[in-house]
Amino acid sequence: MVGRDRCAHAQARMRKRAVPERQRGMAPLTIGLGPNFIAGETVDLAIETIWGDRLGAIVETGPTLPLDGEPRAIGGVGRARFVYAPAGGRFETSARIGDRVEESAVIATVGGVALHAPIEGVIRGLTRTGVKVDIRTKVIEIDPRGDPAAAFGLGERPRRIAEGVLKALARARVLEPS
């Protein structure tokens, strides 16, 4: 349970490549998720988001690990399973997470530009229709394993990141023990 007097005052952000502005002091507790955050400087605490032994670890002082640049392979496919916006604009799609797609099938448009499935598989990640996206924003992910069930639920990485955030909140006494 979140403490009543502090729940609306915690803030967490994940910025990946962008160097975050100083957020420390903007709320009683600020938590940065992933690369480029400096615990004790830009945020109060940070959480590691890079695969490995430190995934989900709380960083109390100093920087998080730098972005390593390459996604973890799924079904033997790494970066090739993603679609990035070729231009900025409004993302439009009628597709849904879990849909099966053939390679080259049109999945969505951004600013009127068609976005095609880079590989055959199941849609695992999809930007919500109507959202304005910037050029080079990751907007679609295809899972080459082809199992629609694998596209749902909480994966290992987000689960470990969420556990790290919960531990950080408990440590900072923002969460009351249940």
Backbone as numpy.savetxt, mean C-alpha at the origin, in Angstrom:
# Nx Ny Nz CAx CAy CAz Cx Cy Cz
-9.57 -1.62 21.59 -10.41 -0.44 21.59 -9.52 0.80 21.59
-9.89 1.78 20.84 -9.11 3.02 20.76 -9.54 3.94 21.88
-8.57 4.57 22.54 -8.86 5.54 23.59 -9.72 6.67 23.04
-10.80 7.02 23.72 -11.75 8.00 23.21 -11.15 9.38 22.98
-10.27 9.80 23.84 -9.76 11.17 23.73 -8.63 11.30 22.71
-8.10 10.19 22.19 -6.96 10.29 21.29 -7.20 9.66 19.92
-8.31 8.95 19.73 -8.47 8.18 18.50 -8.46 9.04 17.24
-9.01 10.22 17.27 -9.08 11.06 16.07 -7.80 11.85 15.86
-6.83 11.64 16.71 -5.63 12.47 16.64 -4.38 11.71 16.22
-4.51 10.44 15.89 -3.37 9.69 15.37 -3.46 9.74 13.84
-2.32 9.75 13.18 -2.30 9.81 11.73 -1.23 8.85 11.24
-1.53 8.11 10.17 -0.55 7.21 9.57 -0.59 7.40 8.06
0.58 7.42 7.42 0.67 7.59 5.97 1.74 6.68 5.41
1.51 6.26 4.15 2.52 5.51 3.41 2.78 6.30 2.14
4.04 6.65 1.90 4.37 7.51 0.77 5.27 6.86 -0.27
5.83 5.72 -0.01 6.67 4.95 -0.91 7.87 5.72 -1.43
7.72 6.51 -2.50 8.86 7.21 -3.10 8.98 8.66 -2.65
7.87 9.28 -2.32 7.88 10.70 -1.97 8.57 10.92 -0.63
9.35 11.98 -0.54 9.95 12.36 0.73 8.86 13.09 1.51
8.48 12.53 2.65 7.35 13.11 3.38 7.72 14.42 4.07
6.73 15.29 4.15 6.92 16.51 4.94 6.91 16.12 6.42
7.41 17.00 7.23 7.43 16.75 8.67 5.99 16.69 9.17
5.63 15.58 9.78 4.29 15.40 10.32 4.28 15.37 11.84
5.44 15.18 12.39 5.56 15.12 13.84 5.03 16.42 14.44
4.17 16.30 15.41 3.58 17.47 16.05 2.23 17.84 15.47
1.85 17.27 14.32 0.55 17.56 13.71 -0.58 16.85 14.46
-0.24 15.83 15.22 -1.19 15.05 16.01 -0.42 14.51 17.21
-1.12 14.07 18.24 -0.40 13.51 19.40 0.50 12.34 19.04
0.16 11.59 17.97 0.99 10.48 17.51 0.95 10.44 15.99
2.10 10.44 15.36 2.17 10.27 13.91 3.00 9.02 13.63
2.53 8.22 12.66 3.19 6.97 12.30 3.41 6.98 10.80
4.64 6.78 10.36 4.95 6.68 8.94 5.09 5.23 8.56
4.54 4.86 7.40 4.62 3.49 6.93 5.55 3.41 5.74
6.69 2.77 5.91 7.58 2.51 4.80 8.73 3.47 4.64
9.31 3.47 3.43 10.54 4.22 3.17 10.39 5.73 3.34
11.50 6.36 3.64 11.66 7.81 3.71 11.16 8.47 4.99
10.62 7.70 5.93 10.23 8.29 7.20 11.38 8.20 8.18
11.50 9.18 9.05 12.53 9.19 10.07 11.85 9.32 11.41
11.83 8.21 12.16 11.19 8.20 13.48 11.93 9.16 14.41
11.16 9.98 15.09 11.74 10.98 15.99 12.04 12.29 15.30
11.87 12.32 13.97 12.14 13.55 13.21 10.93 13.94 12.34
10.62 13.15 11.30 9.47 13.47 10.45 8.18 12.91 11.03
8.26 11.82 11.79 7.12 11.19 12.46 7.57 10.72 13.84
6.60 10.40 14.69 6.96 9.89 16.01 7.50 8.46 15.93
6.80 7.62 15.19 7.19 6.22 15.01 7.04 5.87 13.54
7.75 4.85 13.09 7.61 4.38 11.71 7.51 2.86 11.73
6.93 2.33 10.67 6.76 0.88 10.52 7.45 0.45 9.23
8.28 -0.60 9.31 8.94 -1.14 8.12 7.92 -1.83 7.24
8.00 -1.59 5.92 7.06 -2.20 4.98 7.75 -3.04 3.91
9.07 -3.17 4.00 9.83 -3.94 3.01 9.89 -5.40 3.44
9.69 -6.32 2.48 9.76 -7.74 2.77 11.05 -8.09 3.47
10.98 -9.02 4.39 12.15 -9.50 5.11 11.85 -9.65 6.58
12.88 -9.90 7.35 12.73 -10.13 8.78 12.16 -8.92 9.52
12.38 -7.72 8.99 11.95 -6.50 9.70 10.56 -6.02 9.26
9.90 -6.71 8.36 8.57 -6.32 7.91 7.63 -6.20 9.10
7.03 -5.02 9.28 6.12 -4.77 10.39 6.80 -4.28 11.65
8.13 -4.19 11.65 8.86 -3.75 12.84 8.63 -2.26 13.11
8.59 -1.91 14.38 8.45 -0.52 14.80 9.83 0.12 14.82
9.96 1.27 14.19 11.20 2.04 14.22 10.93 3.23 15.16
11.66 3.27 16.27 11.44 4.33 17.26 12.36 5.52 17.06
13.52 5.27 16.45 14.50 6.34 16.22 15.20 6.06 14.90
15.29 7.09 14.07 16.03 6.96 12.83 15.17 6.58 11.64
15.82 6.37 10.48 15.08 6.12 9.24 14.62 4.68 9.08
13.59 4.52 8.26 13.17 3.21 7.83 14.11 2.77 6.70
14.03 1.51 6.33 14.87 1.00 5.24 14.49 1.68 3.92
15.47 1.90 3.04 15.15 2.52 1.75 14.37 1.58 0.85
13.62 2.15 -0.08 12.86 1.38 -1.05 13.84 0.57 -1.89
13.58 -0.75 -2.00 14.51 -1.56 -2.79 14.14 -1.58 -4.26
12.93 -1.13 -4.61 12.57 -0.92 -5.99 11.92 -2.06 -6.73
12.02 -3.29 -6.27 11.44 -4.40 -7.02 10.38 -5.11 -6.19
9.20 -5.36 -6.79 8.16 -6.08 -6.07 8.51 -7.56 -5.94
7.98 -8.18 -4.92 8.18 -9.61 -4.71 7.41 -10.37 -5.79
8.02 -11.40 -6.33 7.38 -12.20 -7.38 6.22 -13.02 -6.82
5.16 -13.11 -7.61 4.02 -13.97 -7.31 3.84 -14.87 -8.52
3.81 -16.16 -8.31 3.68 -17.09 -9.43 4.79 -16.91 -10.44
5.96 -16.47 -9.97 7.12 -16.28 -10.84 7.13 -14.95 -11.60
6.14 -14.08 -11.35 6.05 -12.81 -12.08 6.20 -11.65 -11.10
7.13 -10.76 -11.40 7.36 -9.59 -10.56 6.66 -8.36 -11.11
7.44 -7.37 -11.51 6.90 -6.09 -11.98 5.97 -6.23 -13.18
6.14 -7.26 -13.98 5.34 -7.43 -15.20 3.86 -7.65 -14.92
3.47 -7.91 -13.68 2.06 -8.12 -13.37 1.30 -6.83 -13.08
2.01 -5.71 -13.05 1.40 -4.42 -12.72 1.14 -3.57 -13.95
0.13 -2.72 -13.85 -0.16 -1.72 -14.87 -0.05 -0.36 -14.19
0.71 0.55 -14.81 0.90 1.90 -14.30 0.20 2.88 -15.23
-0.37 3.92 -14.69 -1.08 4.91 -15.50 -0.12 5.56 -16.50
-0.43 5.48 -17.81 0.44 6.08 -18.82 0.28 7.60 -18.89
-0.77 8.09 -18.24 -1.06 9.52 -18.21 -1.87 9.79 -16.95
-1.93 11.03 -16.56 -2.79 11.40 -15.45 -4.22 11.52 -15.93
-5.15 11.32 -15.03 -6.55 11.47 -15.39 -7.45 10.64 -14.51
-8.70 10.56 -14.91 -9.70 9.83 -14.14 -9.64 8.35 -14.52
-9.53 7.49 -13.51 -9.48 6.03 -13.71 -10.91 5.52 -13.81
-11.21 4.79 -14.89 -12.56 4.25 -15.10 -12.47 2.76 -15.40
-13.31 1.98 -14.73 -13.34 0.54 -14.97 -14.66 -0.04 -14.53
-15.04 -1.14 -15.15 -16.19 -1.91 -14.67 -15.69 -3.25 -14.13
-14.39 -3.47 -14.20 -13.78 -4.71 -13.71 -13.83 -4.73 -12.18
-13.66 -5.92 -11.64 -13.68 -6.09 -10.18 -12.52 -7.01 -9.76
-12.08 -6.82 -8.55 -11.07 -7.72 -7.99 -11.63 -9.14 -8.02
-10.81 -10.08 -8.45 -11.22 -11.48 -8.56 -11.63 -11.87 -9.97
-11.84 -10.87 -10.85 -12.19 -11.19 -12.25 -11.02 -11.86 -12.95
-11.31 -12.86 -13.75 -10.29 -13.49 -14.59 -10.12 -12.63 -15.84
-8.87 -12.46 -16.28 -8.60 -11.68 -17.48 -7.58 -12.41 -18.36
-7.72 -12.20 -19.64 -6.76 -12.72 -20.62 -5.72 -11.64 -20.87
-4.52 -12.05 -21.23 -3.48 -11.09 -21.59 -4.00 -10.18 -22.69
-3.75 -8.89 -22.57 -4.13 -7.83 -23.51 -5.57 -7.37 -23.42
-6.37 -8.00 -22.57 -7.76 -7.55 -22.41 -7.79 -6.14 -21.82
-8.71 -5.32 -22.30 -8.86 -3.96 -21.75 -9.55 -4.09 -20.39
-8.90 -3.52 -19.37 -9.43 -3.59 -18.01 -10.00 -2.24 -17.58
-9.38 -1.16 -18.05 -9.78 0.17 -17.58 -9.29 1.22 -18.56
-9.60 2.46 -18.26 -9.04 3.60 -18.98 -8.60 4.65 -17.98
-7.62 5.43 -18.38 -7.19 6.60 -17.61 -7.14 7.75 -18.61
-7.95 8.76 -18.34 -7.99 9.90 -19.25 -8.29 9.48 -20.68
-9.10 8.43 -20.85 -9.45 7.95 -22.18 -8.46 6.98 -22.80
-7.34 6.72 -22.15 -6.33 5.79 -22.66 -6.63 4.38 -22.11
-6.77 3.40 -23.00 -7.08 2.03 -22.58 -5.90 1.40 -21.85
-6.22 0.67 -20.77 -5.22 -0.06 -20.00 -5.49 -1.56 -20.17
-4.48 -2.28 -20.61 -4.60 -3.70 -20.95 -3.95 -4.57 -19.88
-4.50 -5.78 -19.71 -3.91 -6.77 -18.81 -2.53 -7.14 -19.37
-1.48 -7.03 -18.56 -0.14 -7.35 -19.06 0.10 -8.86 -19.18
-0.69 -9.64 -18.42 -0.57 -11.09 -18.40 -1.95 -11.69 -18.17
-2.08 -12.98 -18.37 -3.32 -13.69 -18.04 -3.34 -13.94 -16.54
-4.52 -13.88 -15.95 -4.63 -14.17 -14.53 -5.91 -13.62 -13.94
-5.82 -13.27 -12.67 -6.96 -12.75 -11.90 -6.59 -11.36 -11.40
-7.55 -10.45 -11.46 -7.29 -9.10 -10.93 -7.14 -9.18 -9.42
-5.97 -8.78 -8.94 -5.64 -8.82 -7.51 -5.70 -7.43 -6.89
-5.36 -6.42 -7.67 -5.38 -5.05 -7.20 -5.98 -4.16 -8.28
-6.84 -3.21 -7.86 -7.53 -2.38 -8.83 -7.91 -1.06 -8.18
-7.53 0.03 -8.81 -7.92 1.34 -8.34 -9.43 1.49 -8.52
-10.06 2.17 -7.60 -11.51 2.37 -7.64 -11.87 3.28 -8.80
-12.95 2.95 -9.48 -13.39 3.75 -10.61 -13.74 5.17 -10.15
-13.41 6.13 -11.00 -13.70 7.53 -10.69 -12.58 8.28 -10.00
-11.55 7.57 -9.56 -10.44 8.20 -8.84 -9.51 8.90 -9.83
-9.08 10.11 -9.48 -8.10 10.83 -10.29 -6.72 10.29 -9.92
-5.95 9.86 -10.93 -4.62 9.32 -10.69 -3.58 10.13 -11.44
-2.37 10.12 -10.93 -1.24 10.78 -11.57 -0.54 9.81 -12.51
0.20 10.34 -13.46 0.99 9.52 -14.35 1.93 8.63 -13.53
2.11 7.40 -13.97 2.98 6.39 -13.36 2.45 5.84 -12.02
1.19 6.11 -11.70 0.59 5.52 -10.50 0.25 4.06 -10.80
0.58 3.17 -9.87 0.22 1.75 -10.02 -1.30 1.66 -9.87
-1.99 1.15 -10.90 -3.45 1.14 -10.88 -4.08 -0.25 -10.98
-3.33 -1.23 -11.48 -3.86 -2.59 -11.65 -2.77 -3.59 -11.30
-3.17 -4.68 -10.65 -2.26 -5.81 -10.41 -2.98 -7.09 -10.82
-2.28 -7.93 -11.57 -2.81 -9.22 -12.02 -2.04 -10.33 -11.31
-2.77 -11.29 -10.77 -2.17 -12.46 -10.13 -2.12 -13.59 -11.15
-0.91 -14.01 -11.55 -0.79 -15.03 -12.60 -1.21 -16.43 -12.16
-1.40 -16.64 -10.86 -1.75 -17.98 -10.38 -3.18 -18.37 -10.77
-4.02 -17.38 -11.09 -5.36 -17.66 -11.61 -6.41 -18.08 -10.61
-6.13 -18.00 -9.32 -7.10 -18.41 -8.30 -7.82 -17.18 -7.76
-9.11 -17.00 -8.09 -9.83 -15.82 -7.60 -9.83 -15.70 -6.08
-9.84 -16.81 -5.37 -9.84 -16.78 -3.90 -8.58 -16.11 -3.35
-7.47 -16.21 -4.08 -6.21 -15.62 -3.61 -6.23 -14.10 -3.69
-7.21 -13.53 -4.37 -7.30 -12.08 -4.51 -8.00 -11.42 -3.32
-8.54 -12.23 -2.42 -9.31 -11.69 -1.31 -8.65 -12.03 0.03
-9.03 -11.30 1.04 -8.49 -11.51 2.37 -7.28 -10.63 2.61
-6.66 -10.83 3.72 -5.51 -10.03 4.12 -4.24 -10.83 3.88
-3.40 -10.35 2.99 -2.15 -11.02 2.67 -1.14 -10.86 3.79
-0.06 -11.60 3.69 0.97 -11.59 4.74 1.57 -10.20 4.96
1.92 -9.51 3.90 2.57 -8.21 4.05 1.65 -7.19 4.73
0.42 -6.97 4.22 -0.44 -6.00 4.91 -0.77 -6.42 6.34
-0.89 -7.74 6.57 -1.17 -8.20 7.93 -0.03 -7.84 8.88
1.21 -8.07 8.44 2.35 -7.77 9.31 2.52 -6.26 9.51
2.22 -5.46 8.48 2.28 -4.01 8.63 1.21 -3.56 9.63
-0.01 -4.08 9.49 -1.09 -3.73 10.42 -0.76 -4.15 11.84
-0.17 -5.32 12.02 0.24 -5.75 13.36 1.27 -4.79 13.95
2.20 -4.32 13.11 3.18 -3.34 13.58 2.53 -2.04 14.02
1.54 -1.58 13.26 0.81 -0.36 13.63 0.08 -0.56 14.95
-0.59 -1.70 15.10 -1.30 -1.98 16.36 -0.35 -2.01 17.55
0.82 -2.64 17.37 1.81 -2.67 18.45 2.31 -1.27 18.77
2.51 -0.45 17.73 2.97 0.93 17.96 1.91 1.72 18.71
0.65 1.55 18.35 -0.44 2.26 19.05 -0.52 1.80 20.50
-0.38 0.51 20.73 -0.42 -0.02 22.10 0.76 0.50 22.91
1.93 0.52 22.29 3.13 1.01 22.96 2.98 2.48 23.33
2.35 3.25 22.45 2.15 4.68 22.69 0.92 4.93 23.56
0.27 3.86 23.96 -0.92 3.92 24.81 -2.09 4.63 24.15
-2.18 4.51 22.83 -3.35 5.01 22.12 -4.43 3.95 22.13
-4.01 2.67 22.15 -4.95 1.56 22.24 -5.04 1.10 23.67
-6.26 0.87 24.11 -6.46 0.30 25.45 -6.47 -1.21 25.31
-5.92 -1.93 26.29 -5.95 -3.40 26.22 -7.39 -3.89 26.19
-7.65 -4.97 25.41 -9.03 -5.50 25.36 -9.26 -6.46 26.49
